[in-house]
Amino acid sequence: MKSSLVRRGGLLAAVVASVVLAGAAPASAAPGDGSAYGVNVDVTLLGQPAVKAGPLAAANTAGPTSNSLATVNLPGILTTGVINTEAKRDDNSGAVTAKASTADVGLPLLKALGPNVGAKAVEAVCTATQEGVKGSTTLVGANLGSAGAVDATPAPNTQVKVALAGIHIATVILNEQIANKDGSLTVNAIHVKLLGGVVGSLGSGDVIVSSATCGPAAPPMPLASGAGLWIGLGLLGAVAVPVGTRIFRRRATQA
């Protein structure tokens, strides 16, 4: 009789286990991701072949989670110093962080604004948590020549028009923030858009310096994996064992 009662108590514990773990199943959704790169160039200047480079020093939460590049030299378009990128996910909280930092940026492409257009450091950061997704850009020693002073932390989607002989030939977007359809956010610290098809234009295409994409955040650590599994089993033991014990004692008393 006692062995039968113990088996019944164990069966009930198994039923409780299935209920606890079944309730945790939705928490095992695919985690969020993030990515970053230092430079991406795709331009065609008048009378010259197309120039395509990048994404350079790319990092991704799927790996490699960090990357670097010593220098970039695209004559007449862009020069840089060291690029550092990273894209990481915290599996416990689900948070995603992506950032790209590019040093000693020169933009000879924008010589219409004056000499030495560029910045000492250009950084884009994107973070995703359970509270939401946000991004930012930091520019150190930025110089856009005749376009005027540049804020070190420009507002999202700040636009600077570049004109040559009174003709609008390009747009520089600082702290460009793009809300993607999947809920993620892309932050481009500097995005130069050449306006082709106008008289006096330099050409067409895009130059992006320091880009980070992240989110939305992944759900917190699933109950049925990793440390979450041990927590779940601990709760199961606290619930199921006393239930089995109470049934055993009650039936034993009746016997």
N, C-alpha and C positions, 0 to 999 in steps of 0.2 A: 504493500500500500504506500509506504513511504517513498519508494523509488518512483512509483507512478506519479505521486504528487510533485516530486522534484522535477520530473520530466515536464509536467504541465506548467510548473513555474518557469522552467527554461523556455518553453514554447511561448509563453506570454512575453518573456523578455525579448525573444526574437521578433515578435509582432511589434513590440514597442520600438525596437531597433529599426525595423523597416519603416515605421511611421516617421521617426526622427530623421533618418537619412533621406527618405523620399521628399520630406519637406525641404531639405537642403539642396535638392537637385537644381532648381533654377539659378542658384548662386554660382554654378560652374560655367557661366557664360564666358565667351572668349574675352581675354583681357584687352585693354586699350593699347594703342601703340603710339610711337613717336618717331620722328626723323629730323635730321638736320644736315645742312651742307654749308660750305663756305662761299662758293662761287658757282654761278651758272650763267653762261653766255651763249646767246644765239642771235647774232646780228649780221646784217649785210650792209656794208658801207658802199656808197656810190663808187662805181668803177673798181671794186675789189671783190674777191671771192668771199663767200660766207665764212664766218668764224663761229665755230661751235665748240664749247668747252664746258664740261661738267655734267651733272653736279660733281664738284670737287670736294674731297675730304668728307664724303658722305658717311653719316652714322645712322643707326637704326636700332630700335629696341630689340629687334630680332637678331642683331649682330651685323657688323661690329658695333658695339655700343659707344665707342669713342674712336676718333680719327684725327689726323693732323696732316698738314702739308707745309713744307718750308716756304714756298713762294709761288706766285703766279705771275707770268709776264706775257701779256697779249699786247704787242706793240700798237700804239694808237688807240687802244681801247681801255685796258685795265692792267694795273700792277698791284701786287699785294706782298705783304710779309707773311709771317706765320699764321696759319689757320688752325684753329682747334674746335672740334665739334664733339657733342655727346648727346645721346638719347637713351634715357633709362626709365625703367618702370619699377615701382616698389610693389612687389606681389602681395605684401601684407595689407597695405592701404589702397592699392589700385592706382595710386598717383603716378602720373607720367610727367617727366621733365625733359625738354629738348632745348639745346642752345648751341649757337654758333658764334664764334668770335674771330674776326679777321683784323689783323694788324697792318698798319702802314698802307692804307688804301689810296691808290692814285687813280684818277679818272681822266686821262688825257682825252677821252672821248668827248668830255664836256669843256674843252679848252675855250669854247665860245664864252664861258663864264669868267675866264681869266686863268692865270697860271696856278699850278699847284692845287687844283681842285681835288678834294678827297678828305680823308680823316685818318687820325693816328690809330684809332680803334673803332670797330663797328661790331656791335653785339646784338643778336636777336635771341629772345628767350620766350619759351612757351611752356606753361604749366597747366596740368589738368588734375583736379582733385574731385572729391565727391560734391564739393560746393559749386563746381563749374570750371570753365576753361578761360585762361587769360594770357595775354602776351604783352611784351614790352620791348623797346629798343633803346640802346644807349650808344650815343655817338661821342667820342672823345676827340677834341681838336678838329671838328668838322669845318671844312671851308668850301663854300659854294660860290666864292668870288662875288661877282656883281649881283647875285641873287640875294645877298644879305646874310645876316647872322643866322646861325642854325642852333636851335635848342638842343641841349645834350640829351634830353628825353622828349623827343617830339611827340605831339599828339598823334593818335592813330590816323593813318592815311593823310598825312600832311603832304600837300602837293606844291612843287616848285616848278614853274614854267621856264624853259630855256628858249631864248630867242636869239636869232642871228639876223642882223639887218632888219629887225622888226618882224621877222617871221618866226612863228612858234615851231620849233623843230624837235623838241623833246620835252618830256615831263619826268621829273624826279619825284618819286614817292618815298617819303621817309616813314618808317614804322608802318609799312603797309600791313593791314590785318584783313585776312580773308576768311570768312566763316564758310566752311565747306559743307556740302549737303549731308555728309555722314556725321556731322556734329563736331568735327575736329576744327582746329584753328591753325592757319598758316600765318607766320609773321616773317615778313621780308624787311630787314633793316633798311636797305637801300634798293630801290628798283628803278632803273633808268629805262624809260620807254622811248625809243626813237620813233618819230612820226614820219613814216614814209609817205610818198604820194603828194607831197607839197613842194612848191617851188623853193629851192634853196635847202632842201632837207639833206641831212647827213647820210641817211639810209633808213633802214627799218630793223626792228628787232628789240631784244630785251637784254639787260644786264642786271643780275641780281647778286647782291653781296650780303652774306650772312642770312640764312633762312632757317626757321625752326617750325615744325608742325607737331601738334600733339592733340591727344584726346579723341573722344571724351574719355574720362577716367574709367578704368576697369572696375568691376564690382570688388568690394573688399574680399579678402582671402576666403575661398570657398570652404564650407564646413567639411566637405568630403575629401579634402586633400591637404597635405602638409600638416602644419600645426593645427589647422582647423579640424582635421580628422581626430587628433588627440583630444581636442576640446569636446568634440561631439561624443567621442567614446566615453569621456569622463562624465558628461551629462547623462549618457545612456546608463552607465553603471549606477549613478546616483538615483535614477528613476526605476530601472528595471529590477535591480537586485532586491530592494526593499519590497517591491510588489510581489516578487516570487516568494520571498521569505514570509510575508504576511499570509499568502495563500497556503503555504506549507503548514504554518503554525495553526491556522484555522482548521484545516482538514485534519491535522494530527489530533487536535483537541476533540473534534467530533468523533474520531475513531475511538 
